[in-house]
């Protein structure tokens, strides 16, 4: 179920954040995955906040044209599309 997935992604994200730091690419991948779970659950506010944070961290860490940064930009746009922003 989505609740189980959410809990697993939250745990993995927190573990990576604690172990690797908040800006490590693996931590940011976990952040993106958790945001995607929120999106799948139609929790668009949560998804948008997390995708926005992930996008900014990826821009700062990886640069604005890195493929992972562009993926975050796309994911945030999908959330905005659902929110009609």
Secondary structure, DSSP 8 states (H G I E B T S, - for coil): -HHHHHHHHHHHHHHHHHHH-TTSHHHHHHHHHHHHHHHHTT-HHHHHHHHHHHHHHHHHHH-TTSHHHHHHHHHHHHHHHHHT-
